[in-house]
Amino acid sequence: MTTTNSKSTAPNPEATGAMEFITLDHVAREAGIPPREARMMLRLAAKQTKQYPNLGKEHEPRQPWQWLPGSKGLEEARKALSPAV
């Protein structure tokens, strides 16, 4: 008696690298600040919905800060972490 393995053949996006996210650690290194400080700054910026409307919408509570490349939330995060001129 033989049995067949009924595994799904759908590709896992995480395994293939199709879903590449830009993480808080990467954005914090770009800005030259520690990740802990960057998280605090992003939490404050996410509350400012007029200045950063997409930053709070794209982030889920208790989830890591991560963005798809080219997203509006990523642009706002970089803006929030950039030094004030």
PDB file of N, CA, C and O in Angstrom:
ATOM      1  N   MET A   1       0.840  -1.175   0.000  1.00  0.00           N
ATOM      2  CA  MET A   1       0.000   0.000   0.000  1.00  0.00           C
ATOM      3  C   MET A   1       0.885   1.239   0.000  1.00  0.00           C
ATOM      4  O   MET A   1       1.782   1.362   0.834  1.00  0.00           O
ATOM      5  N   THR A   2       0.645   2.131  -0.906  1.00  0.00           N
ATOM      6  CA  THR A   2       1.438   3.354  -0.985  1.00  0.00           C
ATOM      7  C   THR A   2       0.562   4.548  -0.640  1.00  0.00           C
ATOM      8  O   THR A   2      -0.638   4.569  -0.913  1.00  0.00           O
ATOM      9  N   THR A   3       1.182   5.511  -0.049  1.00  0.00           N
ATOM     10  CA  THR A   3       0.459   6.742   0.283  1.00  0.00           C
ATOM     11  C   THR A   3       1.111   7.899  -0.459  1.00  0.00           C
ATOM     12  O   THR A   3       2.316   7.902  -0.713  1.00  0.00           O
ATOM     13  N   THR A   4       0.316   8.842  -0.787  1.00  0.00           N
ATOM     14  CA  THR A   4       0.854  10.028  -1.464  1.00  0.00           C
ATOM     15  C   THR A   4       0.905  11.173  -0.477  1.00  0.00           C
ATOM     16  O   THR A   4       0.050  11.305   0.398  1.00  0.00           O
ATOM     17  N   ASN A   5       1.879  11.961  -0.630  1.00  0.00           N
ATOM     18  CA  ASN A   5       2.043  13.120   0.223  1.00  0.00           C
ATOM     19  C   ASN A   5       1.272  14.273  -0.407  1.00  0.00           C
ATOM     20  O   ASN A   5       1.549  14.650  -1.546  1.00  0.00           O
ATOM     21  N   SER A   6       0.331  14.827   0.300  1.00  0.00           N
ATOM     22  CA  SER A   6      -0.524  15.883  -0.258  1.00  0.00           C
ATOM     23  C   SER A   6      -0.080  17.267   0.228  1.00  0.00           C
ATOM     24  O   SER A   6      -0.877  18.018   0.790  1.00  0.00           O
ATOM     25  N   LYS A   7       1.164  17.587   0.013  1.00  0.00           N
ATOM     26  CA  LYS A   7       1.667  18.910   0.382  1.00  0.00           C
ATOM     27  C   LYS A   7       1.247  19.923  -0.666  1.00  0.00           C
ATOM     28  O   LYS A   7       1.105  19.605  -1.847  1.00  0.00           O
ATOM     29  N   SER A   8       1.056  21.120  -0.218  1.00  0.00           N
ATOM     30  CA  SER A   8       0.690  22.196  -1.136  1.00  0.00           C
ATOM     31  C   SER A   8       1.916  22.580  -1.961  1.00  0.00           C
ATOM     32  O   SER A   8       3.022  22.680  -1.430  1.00  0.00           O
ATOM     33  N   THR A   9       1.717  22.793  -3.243  1.00  0.00           N
ATOM     34  CA  THR A   9       2.826  23.171  -4.108  1.00  0.00           C
ATOM     35  C   THR A   9       2.900  24.676  -4.314  1.00  0.00           C
ATOM     36  O   THR A   9       3.713  25.147  -5.110  1.00  0.00           O
ATOM     37  N   ALA A  10       2.070  25.437  -3.615  1.00  0.00           N
ATOM     38  CA  ALA A  10       2.106  26.897  -3.731  1.00  0.00           C
ATOM     39  C   ALA A  10       3.413  27.404  -3.125  1.00  0.00           C
ATOM     40  O   ALA A  10       3.789  26.989  -2.029  1.00  0.00           O
ATOM     41  N   PRO A  11       4.096  28.284  -3.819  1.00  0.00           N
ATOM     42  CA  PRO A  11       5.364  28.786  -3.290  1.00  0.00           C
ATOM     43  C   PRO A  11       5.138  29.685  -2.084  1.00  0.00           C
ATOM     44  O   PRO A  11       4.201  30.482  -2.050  1.00  0.00           O
ATOM     45  N   ASN A  12       5.996  29.544  -1.117  1.00  0.00           N
ATOM     46  CA  ASN A  12       5.956  30.376   0.083  1.00  0.00           C
ATOM     47  C   ASN A  12       6.655  31.692  -0.236  1.00  0.00           C
ATOM     48  O   ASN A  12       7.842  31.676  -0.564  1.00  0.00           O
ATOM     49  N   PRO A  13       5.962  32.841  -0.152  1.00  0.00           N
ATOM     50  CA  PRO A  13       6.602  34.102  -0.522  1.00  0.00           C
ATOM     51  C   PRO A  13       7.803  34.430   0.349  1.00  0.00           C
ATOM     52  O   PRO A  13       8.752  35.060  -0.119  1.00  0.00           O
ATOM     53  N   GLU A  14       7.775  34.011   1.616  1.00  0.00           N
ATOM     54  CA  GLU A  14       8.915  34.292   2.480  1.00  0.00           C
ATOM     55  C   GLU A  14      10.117  33.445   2.095  1.00  0.00           C
ATOM     56  O   GLU A  14      11.254  33.904   2.200  1.00  0.00           O
ATOM     57  N   ALA A  15       9.889  32.234   1.657  1.00  0.00           N
ATOM     58  CA  ALA A  15      10.982  31.343   1.290  1.00  0.00           C
ATOM     59  C   ALA A  15      11.615  31.758  -0.033  1.00  0.00           C
ATOM     60  O   ALA A  15      12.822  31.602  -0.217  1.00  0.00           O
ATOM     61  N   THR A  16      10.819  32.281  -0.948  1.00  0.00           N
ATOM     62  CA  THR A  16      11.346  32.661  -2.252  1.00  0.00           C
ATOM     63  C   THR A  16      11.917  34.073  -2.261  1.00  0.00           C
ATOM     64  O   THR A  16      12.606  34.464  -3.204  1.00  0.00           O
ATOM     65  N   GLY A  17      11.629  34.838  -1.207  1.00  0.00           N
ATOM     66  CA  GLY A  17      12.145  36.202  -1.152  1.00  0.00           C
ATOM     67  C   GLY A  17      11.268  37.185  -1.906  1.00  0.00           C
ATOM     68  O   GLY A  17      11.698  38.308  -2.171  1.00  0.00           O
ATOM     69  N   ALA A  18      10.052  36.795  -2.257  1.00  0.00           N
ATOM     70  CA  ALA A  18       9.163  37.683  -3.004  1.00  0.00           C
ATOM     71  C   ALA A  18       8.700  38.858  -2.147  1.00  0.00           C
ATOM     72  O   ALA A  18       8.471  39.950  -2.669  1.00  0.00           O
ATOM     73  N   MET A  19       8.562  38.650  -0.857  1.00  0.00           N
ATOM     74  CA  MET A  19       8.104  39.705   0.035  1.00  0.00           C
ATOM     75  C   MET A  19       9.297  40.267   0.793  1.00  0.00           C
ATOM     76  O   MET A  19       9.546  39.877   1.933  1.00  0.00           O
ATOM     77  N   GLU A  20      10.016  41.156   0.186  1.00  0.00           N
ATOM     78  CA  GLU A  20      11.153  41.792   0.836  1.00  0.00           C
ATOM     79  C   GLU A  20      10.679  43.045   1.546  1.00  0.00           C
ATOM     80  O   GLU A  20      10.144  43.958   0.916  1.00  0.00           O
ATOM     81  N   PHE A  21      10.870  43.091   2.841  1.00  0.00           N
ATOM     82  CA  PHE A  21      10.493  44.246   3.628  1.00  0.00           C
ATOM     83  C   PHE A  21      11.731  45.028   4.031  1.00  0.00           C
ATOM     84  O   PHE A  21      12.815  44.462   4.174  1.00  0.00           O
ATOM     85  N   ILE A  22      11.568  46.315   4.210  1.00  0.00           N
ATOM     86  CA  ILE A  22      12.610  47.156   4.772  1.00  0.00           C
ATOM     87  C   ILE A  22      12.261  47.321   6.241  1.00  0.00           C
ATOM     88  O   ILE A  22      11.170  47.786   6.572  1.00  0.00           O
ATOM     89  N   THR A  23      13.167  46.950   7.115  1.00  0.00           N
ATOM     90  CA  THR A  23      12.894  46.929   8.547  1.00  0.00           C
ATOM     91  C   THR A  23      13.330  48.221   9.220  1.00  0.00           C
ATOM     92  O   THR A  23      14.037  49.048   8.643  1.00  0.00           O
ATOM     93  N   LEU A  24      12.888  48.361  10.445  1.00  0.00           N
ATOM     94  CA  LEU A  24      13.258  49.514  11.254  1.00  0.00           C
ATOM     95  C   LEU A  24      14.770  49.582  11.434  1.00  0.00           C
ATOM     96  O   LEU A  24      15.347  50.669  11.416  1.00  0.00           O
ATOM     97  N   ASP A  25      15.407  48.443  11.606  1.00  0.00           N
ATOM     98  CA  ASP A  25      16.855  48.408  11.803  1.00  0.00           C
ATOM     99  C   ASP A  25      17.579  49.034  10.616  1.00  0.00           C
ATOM    100  O   ASP A  25      18.532  49.791  10.796  1.00  0.00           O
ATOM    101  N   HIS A  26      17.133  48.721   9.421  1.00  0.00           N
ATOM    102  CA  HIS A  26      17.751  49.277   8.212  1.00  0.00           C
ATOM    103  C   HIS A  26      17.558  50.794   8.136  1.00  0.00           C
ATOM    104  O   HIS A  26      18.502  51.526   7.840  1.00  0.00           O
ATOM    105  N   VAL A  27      16.352  51.258   8.399  1.00  0.00           N
ATOM    106  CA  VAL A  27      16.058  52.695   8.325  1.00  0.00           C
ATOM    107  C   VAL A  27      16.800  53.441   9.430  1.00  0.00           C
ATOM    108  O   VAL A  27      17.266  54.560   9.217  1.00  0.00           O
ATOM    109  N   ALA A  28      16.912  52.830  10.608  1.00  0.00           N
ATOM    110  CA  ALA A  28      17.636  53.468  11.712  1.00  0.00           C
ATOM    111  C   ALA A  28      19.127  53.591  11.384  1.00  0.00           C
ATOM    112  O   ALA A  28      19.749  54.604  11.701  1.00  0.00           O
ATOM    113  N   ARG A  29      19.701  52.558  10.749  1.00  0.00           N
ATOM    114  CA  ARG A  29      21.113  52.639  10.344  1.00  0.00           C
ATOM    115  C   ARG A  29      21.317  53.741   9.318  1.00  0.00           C
ATOM    116  O   ARG A  29      22.325  54.448   9.358  1.00  0.00           O
ATOM    117  N   GLU A  30      20.354  53.896   8.385  1.00  0.00           N
ATOM    118  CA  GLU A  30      20.446  54.973   7.393  1.00  0.00           C
ATOM    119  C   GLU A  30      20.466  56.328   8.075  1.00  0.00           C
ATOM    120  O   GLU A  30      21.208  57.223   7.670  1.00  0.00           O
ATOM    121  N   ALA A  31      19.645  56.482   9.121  1.00  0.00           N
ATOM    122  CA  ALA A  31      19.544  57.755   9.822  1.00  0.00           C
ATOM    123  C   ALA A  31      20.671  57.945  10.833  1.00  0.00           C
ATOM    124  O   ALA A  31      20.891  59.057  11.313  1.00  0.00           O
ATOM    125  N   GLY A  32      21.387  56.864  11.159  1.00  0.00           N
ATOM    126  CA  GLY A  32      22.501  56.955  12.096  1.00  0.00           C
ATOM    127  C   GLY A  32      22.062  57.050  13.546  1.00  0.00           C
ATOM    128  O   GLY A  32      22.740  57.677  14.360  1.00  0.00           O
ATOM    129  N   ILE A  33      20.937  56.438  13.876  1.00  0.00           N
ATOM    130  CA  ILE A  33      20.454  56.439  15.256  1.00  0.00           C
ATOM    131  C   ILE A  33      20.194  55.006  15.698  1.00  0.00           C
ATOM    132  O   ILE A  33      19.984  54.126  14.864  1.00  0.00           O
ATOM    133  N   PRO A  34      20.208  54.767  17.012  1.00  0.00           N
ATOM    134  CA  PRO A  34      19.935  53.406  17.502  1.00  0.00           C
ATOM    135  C   PRO A  34      18.487  52.995  17.222  1.00  0.00           C
ATOM    136  O   PRO A  34      17.598  53.847  17.230  1.00  0.00           O
ATOM    137  N   PRO A  35      18.237  51.718  16.977  1.00  0.00           N
ATOM    138  CA  PRO A  35      16.875  51.252  16.685  1.00  0.00           C
ATOM    139  C   PRO A  35      15.877  51.567  17.805  1.00  0.00           C
ATOM    140  O   PRO A  35      14.715  51.869  17.530  1.00  0.00           O
ATOM    141  N   ARG A  36      16.313  51.501  19.037  1.00  0.00           N
ATOM    142  CA  ARG A  36      15.400  51.796  20.155  1.00  0.00           C
ATOM    143  C   ARG A  36      14.911  53.236  20.080  1.00  0.00           C
ATOM    144  O   ARG A  36      13.722  53.501  20.253  1.00  0.00           O
ATOM    145  N   GLU A  37      15.817  54.153  19.825  1.00  0.00           N
ATOM    146  CA  GLU A  37      15.447  55.565  19.697  1.00  0.00           C
ATOM    147  C   GLU A  37      14.544  55.778  18.481  1.00  0.00           C
ATOM    148  O   GLU A  37      13.612  56.581  18.526  1.00  0.00           O
ATOM    149  N   ALA A  38      14.824  55.062  17.405  1.00  0.00           N
ATOM    150  CA  ALA A  38      14.011  55.171  16.192  1.00  0.00           C
ATOM    151  C   ALA A  38      12.582  54.703  16.451  1.00  0.00           C
ATOM    152  O   ALA A  38      11.630  55.316  15.968  1.00  0.00           O
ATOM    153  N   ARG A  39      12.429  53.616  17.214  1.00  0.00           N
ATOM    154  CA  ARG A  39      11.076  53.146  17.549  1.00  0.00           C
ATOM    155  C   ARG A  39      10.308  54.191  18.340  1.00  0.00           C
ATOM    156  O   ARG A  39       9.128  54.426  18.083  1.00  0.00           O
ATOM    157  N   MET A  40      10.972  54.816  19.301  1.00  0.00           N
ATOM    158  CA  MET A  40      10.309  55.852  20.090  1.00  0.00           C
ATOM    159  C   MET A  40       9.889  57.019  19.204  1.00  0.00           C
ATOM    160  O   MET A  40       8.784  57.544  19.345  1.00  0.00           O
ATOM    161  N   MET A  41      10.762  57.422  18.302  1.00  0.00           N
ATOM    162  CA  MET A  41      10.454  58.533  17.413  1.00  0.00           C
ATOM    163  C   MET A  41       9.295  58.190  16.476  1.00  0.00           C
ATOM    164  O   MET A  41       8.440  59.035  16.209  1.00  0.00           O
ATOM    165  N   LEU A  42       9.263  56.949  15.976  1.00  0.00           N
ATOM    166  CA  LEU A  42       8.188  56.549  15.080  1.00  0.00           C
ATOM    167  C   LEU A  42       6.847  56.450  15.800  1.00  0.00           C
ATOM    168  O   LEU A  42       5.805  56.762  15.224  1.00  0.00           O
ATOM    169  N   ARG A  43       6.874  56.015  17.059  1.00  0.00           N
ATOM    170  CA  ARG A  43       5.618  55.971  17.819  1.00  0.00           C
ATOM    171  C   ARG A  43       5.033  57.372  17.973  1.00  0.00           C
ATOM    172  O   ARG A  43       3.825  57.566  17.832  1.00  0.00           O
ATOM    173  N   LEU A  44       5.888  58.338  18.260  1.00  0.00           N
ATOM    174  CA  LEU A  44       5.421  59.722  18.392  1.00  0.00           C
ATOM    175  C   LEU A  44       4.949  60.268  17.050  1.00  0.00           C
ATOM    176  O   LEU A  44       3.930  60.955  16.981  1.00  0.00           O
ATOM    177  N   ALA A  45       5.681  59.967  15.992  1.00  0.00           N
ATOM    178  CA  ALA A  45       5.316  60.463  14.665  1.00  0.00           C
ATOM    179  C   ALA A  45       4.009  59.846  14.182  1.00  0.00           C
ATOM    180  O   ALA A  45       3.231  60.518  13.505  1.00  0.00           O
ATOM    181  N   ALA A  46       3.750  58.599  14.510  1.00  0.00           N
ATOM    182  CA  ALA A  46       2.526  57.927  14.063  1.00  0.00           C
ATOM    183  C   ALA A  46       1.286  58.578  14.669  1.00  0.00           C
ATOM    184  O   ALA A  46       0.197  58.487  14.101  1.00  0.00           O
ATOM    185  N   LYS A  47       1.443  59.227  15.804  1.00  0.00           N
ATOM    186  CA  LYS A  47       0.317  59.924  16.433  1.00  0.00           C
ATOM    187  C   LYS A  47       0.009  61.256  15.750  1.00  0.00           C
ATOM    188  O   LYS A  47      -1.081  61.802  15.917  1.00  0.00           O
ATOM    189  N   GLN A  48       0.955  61.776  14.989  1.00  0.00           N
ATOM    190  CA  GLN A  48       0.767  63.042  14.280  1.00  0.00           C
ATOM    191  C   GLN A  48       0.177  62.737  12.904  1.00  0.00           C
ATOM    192  O   GLN A  48       0.892  62.710  11.902  1.00  0.00           O
ATOM    193  N   THR A  49      -1.120  62.510  12.871  1.00  0.00           N
ATOM    194  CA  THR A  49      -1.766  62.039  11.649  1.00  0.00           C
ATOM    195  C   THR A  49      -1.814  63.086  10.544  1.00  0.00           C
ATOM    196  O   THR A  49      -1.910  62.732   9.369  1.00  0.00           O
ATOM    197  N   LYS A  50      -1.750  64.360  10.893  1.00  0.00           N
ATOM    198  CA  LYS A  50      -1.764  65.381   9.838  1.00  0.00           C
ATOM    199  C   LYS A  50      -0.433  65.435   9.102  1.00  0.00           C
ATOM    200  O   LYS A  50      -0.403  65.607   7.883  1.00  0.00           O
ATOM    201  N   GLN A  51       0.654  65.290   9.828  1.00  0.00           N
ATOM    202  CA  GLN A  51       1.976  65.360   9.218  1.00  0.00           C
ATOM    203  C   GLN A  51       2.394  64.033   8.586  1.00  0.00           C
ATOM    204  O   GLN A  51       3.041  64.021   7.539  1.00  0.00           O
ATOM    205  N   TYR A  52       2.025  62.910   9.220  1.00  0.00           N
ATOM    206  CA  TYR A  52       2.400  61.574   8.745  1.00  0.00           C
ATOM    207  C   TYR A  52       1.145  60.694   8.648  1.00  0.00           C
ATOM    208  O   TYR A  52       0.964  59.806   9.482  1.00  0.00           O
ATOM    209  N   PRO A  53       0.282  60.915   7.661  1.00  0.00           N
ATOM    210  CA  PRO A  53      -0.989  60.179   7.614  1.00  0.00           C
ATOM    211  C   PRO A  53      -0.848  58.675   7.352  1.00  0.00           C
ATOM    212  O   PRO A  53      -1.673  57.903   7.838  1.00  0.00           O
ATOM    213  N   ASN A  54       0.140  58.247   6.622  1.00  0.00           N
ATOM    214  CA  ASN A  54       0.279  56.824   6.275  1.00  0.00           C
ATOM    215  C   ASN A  54       1.092  56.037   7.289  1.00  0.00           C
ATOM    216  O   ASN A  54       0.984  54.812   7.343  1.00  0.00           O
ATOM    217  N   LEU A  55       1.888  56.699   8.076  1.00  0.00           N
ATOM    218  CA  LEU A  55       2.771  56.000   9.014  1.00  0.00           C
ATOM    219  C   LEU A  55       1.963  55.206  10.029  1.00  0.00           C
ATOM    220  O   LEU A  55       2.271  54.041  10.281  1.00  0.00           O
ATOM    221  N   GLY A  56       0.953  55.801  10.608  1.00  0.00           N
ATOM    222  CA  GLY A  56       0.127  55.099  11.590  1.00  0.00           C
ATOM    223  C   GLY A  56      -0.805  54.084  10.962  1.00  0.00           C
ATOM    224  O   GLY A  56      -1.125  53.068  11.581  1.00  0.00           O
ATOM    225  N   LYS A  57      -1.247  54.347   9.737  1.00  0.00           N
ATOM    226  CA  LYS A  57      -2.171  53.428   9.075  1.00  0.00           C
ATOM    227  C   LYS A  57      -1.495  52.127   8.694  1.00  0.00           C
ATOM    228  O   LYS A  57      -2.114  51.066   8.776  1.00  0.00           O
ATOM    229  N   GLU A  58      -0.245  52.183   8.280  1.00  0.00           N
ATOM    230  CA  GLU A  58       0.455  50.992   7.796  1.00  0.00           C
ATOM    231  C   GLU A  58       1.044  50.143   8.909  1.00  0.00           C
ATOM    232  O   GLU A  58       1.419  48.995   8.673  1.00  0.00           O
ATOM    233  N   HIS A  59       1.133  50.689  10.124  1.00  0.00           N
ATOM    234  CA  HIS A  59       1.746  49.923  11.217  1.00  0.00           C
ATOM    235  C   HIS A  59       0.680  49.299  12.095  1.00  0.00           C
ATOM    236  O   HIS A  59      -0.249  49.972  12.540  1.00  0.00           O
ATOM    237  N   GLU A  60       0.826  48.001  12.340  1.00  0.00           N
ATOM    238  CA  GLU A  60      -0.063  47.270  13.234  1.00  0.00           C
ATOM    239  C   GLU A  60       0.542  47.281  14.638  1.00  0.00           C
ATOM    240  O   GLU A  60       1.743  47.054  14.788  1.00  0.00           O
ATOM    241  N   PRO A  61      -0.262  47.538  15.664  1.00  0.00           N
ATOM    242  CA  PRO A  61       0.259  47.503  17.035  1.00  0.00           C
ATOM    243  C   PRO A  61       0.854  46.144  17.377  1.00  0.00           C
ATOM    244  O   PRO A  61       0.348  45.104  16.954  1.00  0.00           O
ATOM    245  N   ARG A  62       1.914  46.169  18.132  1.00  0.00           N
ATOM    246  CA  ARG A  62       2.631  44.970  18.589  1.00  0.00           C
ATOM    247  C   ARG A  62       3.225  44.142  17.458  1.00  0.00           C
ATOM    248  O   ARG A  62       3.467  42.945  17.619  1.00  0.00           O
ATOM    249  N   GLN A  63       3.458  44.770  16.330  1.00  0.00           N
ATOM    250  CA  GLN A  63       4.118  44.137  15.196  1.00  0.00           C
ATOM    251  C   GLN A  63       5.385  44.921  14.880  1.00  0.00           C
ATOM    252  O   GLN A  63       5.467  46.108  15.196  1.00  0.00           O
ATOM    253  N   PRO A  64       6.366  44.286  14.266  1.00  0.00           N
ATOM    254  CA  PRO A  64       7.596  45.017  13.955  1.00  0.00           C
ATOM    255  C   PRO A  64       7.348  46.121  12.924  1.00  0.00           C
ATOM    256  O   PRO A  64       6.463  46.012  12.076  1.00  0.00           O
ATOM    257  N   TRP A  65       8.135  47.163  13.016  1.00  0.00           N
ATOM    258  CA  TRP A  65       8.076  48.237  12.029  1.00  0.00           C
ATOM    259  C   TRP A  65       8.756  47.724  10.771  1.00  0.00           C
ATOM    260  O   TRP A  65       9.956  47.450  10.783  1.00  0.00           O
ATOM    261  N   GLN A  66       8.011  47.593   9.699  1.00  0.00           N
ATOM    262  CA  GLN A  66       8.561  47.155   8.417  1.00  0.00           C
ATOM    263  C   GLN A  66       7.674  47.686   7.309  1.00  0.00           C
ATOM    264  O   GLN A  66       6.466  47.853   7.478  1.00  0.00           O
ATOM    265  N   TRP A  67       8.305  47.949   6.161  1.00  0.00           N
ATOM    266  CA  TRP A  67       7.601  48.561   5.046  1.00  0.00           C
ATOM    267  C   TRP A  67       8.008  47.884   3.753  1.00  0.00           C
ATOM    268  O   TRP A  67       9.107  47.341   3.637  1.00  0.00           O
ATOM    269  N   LEU A  68       7.111  47.923   2.788  1.00  0.00           N
ATOM    270  CA  LEU A  68       7.452  47.483   1.442  1.00  0.00           C
ATOM    271  C   LEU A  68       8.261  48.583   0.777  1.00  0.00           C
ATOM    272  O   LEU A  68       7.989  49.761   1.007  1.00  0.00           O
ATOM    273  N   PRO A  69       9.246  48.235  -0.042  1.00  0.00           N
ATOM    274  CA  PRO A  69      10.032  49.267  -0.725  1.00  0.00           C
ATOM    275  C   PRO A  69       9.141  50.170  -1.569  1.00  0.00           C
ATOM    276  O   PRO A  69       8.288  49.694  -2.317  1.00  0.00           O
ATOM    277  N   GLY A  70       9.348  51.471  -1.443  1.00  0.00           N
ATOM    278  CA  GLY A  70       8.601  52.438  -2.228  1.00  0.00           C
ATOM    279  C   GLY A  70       7.256  52.835  -1.641  1.00  0.00           C
ATOM    280  O   GLY A  70       6.519  53.600  -2.264  1.00  0.00           O
ATOM    281  N   SER A  71       6.917  52.332  -0.450  1.00  0.00           N
ATOM    282  CA  SER A  71       5.619  52.663   0.134  1.00  0.00           C
ATOM    283  C   SER A  71       5.650  54.072   0.727  1.00  0.00           C
ATOM    284  O   SER A  71       6.711  54.605   1.055  1.00  0.00           O
ATOM    285  N   LYS A  72       4.466  54.656   0.856  1.00  0.00           N
ATOM    286  CA  LYS A  72       4.353  55.999   1.426  1.00  0.00           C
ATOM    287  C   LYS A  72       4.743  55.996   2.898  1.00  0.00           C
ATOM    288  O   LYS A  72       5.316  56.966   3.394  1.00  0.00           O
ATOM    289  N   GLY A  73       4.435  54.911   3.593  1.00  0.00           N
ATOM    290  CA  GLY A  73       4.803  54.795   5.000  1.00  0.00           C
ATOM    291  C   GLY A  73       6.309  54.807   5.196  1.00  0.00           C
ATOM    292  O   GLY A  73       6.803  55.380   6.167  1.00  0.00           O
ATOM    293  N   LEU A  74       7.043  54.182   4.288  1.00  0.00           N
ATOM    294  CA  LEU A  74       8.501  54.176   4.362  1.00  0.00           C
ATOM    295  C   LEU A  74       9.057  55.580   4.164  1.00  0.00           C
ATOM    296  O   LEU A  74       9.973  55.995   4.873  1.00  0.00           O
ATOM    297  N   GLU A  75       8.506  56.306   3.203  1.00  0.00           N
ATOM    298  CA  GLU A  75       8.946  57.684   2.978  1.00  0.00           C
ATOM    299  C   GLU A  75       8.699  58.538   4.221  1.00  0.00           C
ATOM    300  O   GLU A  75       9.546  59.344   4.604  1.00  0.00           O
ATOM    301  N   GLU A  76       7.536  58.359   4.845  1.00  0.00           N
ATOM    302  CA  GLU A  76       7.213  59.128   6.040  1.00  0.00           C
ATOM    303  C   GLU A  76       8.102  58.728   7.216  1.00  0.00           C
ATOM    304  O   GLU A  76       8.476  59.581   8.020  1.00  0.00           O
ATOM    305  N   ALA A  77       8.444  57.451   7.327  1.00  0.00           N
ATOM    306  CA  ALA A  77       9.325  57.000   8.400  1.00  0.00           C
ATOM    307  C   ALA A  77      10.707  57.620   8.240  1.00  0.00           C
ATOM    308  O   ALA A  77      11.300  58.085   9.214  1.00  0.00           O
ATOM    309  N   ARG A  78      11.216  57.627   7.021  1.00  0.00           N
ATOM    310  CA  ARG A  78      12.525  58.240   6.782  1.00  0.00           C
ATOM    311  C   ARG A  78      12.488  59.732   7.093  1.00  0.00           C
ATOM    312  O   ARG A  78      13.440  60.288   7.641  1.00  0.00           O
ATOM    313  N   LYS A  79      11.381  60.370   6.738  1.00  0.00           N
ATOM    314  CA  LYS A  79      11.232  61.807   7.018  1.00  0.00           C
ATOM    315  C   LYS A  79      11.174  62.050   8.532  1.00  0.00           C
ATOM    316  O   LYS A  79      11.775  63.002   9.030  1.00  0.00           O
ATOM    317  N   ALA A  80      10.460  61.202   9.254  1.00  0.00           N
ATOM    318  CA  ALA A  80      10.327  61.360  10.702  1.00  0.00           C
ATOM    319  C   ALA A  80      11.653  61.115  11.407  1.00  0.00           C
ATOM    320  O   ALA A  80      11.911  61.713  12.452  1.00  0.00           O
ATOM    321  N   LEU A  81      12.497  60.249  10.858  1.00  0.00           N
ATOM    322  CA  LEU A  81      13.773  59.930  11.507  1.00  0.00           C
ATOM    323  C   LEU A  81      14.921  60.819  11.041  1.00  0.00           C
ATOM    324  O   LEU A  81      16.014  60.771  11.606  1.00  0.00           O
ATOM    325  N   SER A  82      14.679  61.622  10.022  1.00  0.00           N
ATOM    326  CA  SER A  82      15.748  62.501   9.547  1.00  0.00           C
ATOM    327  C   SER A  82      15.932  63.653  10.536  1.00  0.00           C
ATOM    328  O   SER A  82      14.967  64.098  11.157  1.00  0.00           O
ATOM    329  N   PRO A  83      17.172  64.136  10.684  1.00  0.00           N
ATOM    330  CA  PRO A  83      17.407  65.233  11.614  1.00  0.00           C
ATOM    331  C   PRO A  83      16.717  66.514  11.130  1.00  0.00           C
ATOM    332  O   PRO A  83      16.645  66.794   9.934  1.00  0.00           O
ATOM    333  N   ALA A  84      16.223  67.267  12.087  1.00  0.00           N
ATOM    334  CA  ALA A  84      15.555  68.532  11.754  1.00  0.00           C
ATOM    335  C   ALA A  84      16.577  69.532  11.246  1.00  0.00           C
ATOM    336  O   ALA A  84      17.665  69.667  11.804  1.00  0.00           O
ATOM    337  N   VAL A  85      16.216  70.223  10.190  1.00  0.00           N
ATOM    338  CA  VAL A  85      17.146  71.184   9.565  1.00  0.00           C
ATOM    339  C   VAL A  85      16.940  72.544  10.164  1.00  0.00           C
ATOM    340  O   VAL A  85      17.619  73.496   9.781  1.00  0.00           O
TER     341      VAL A  85
END
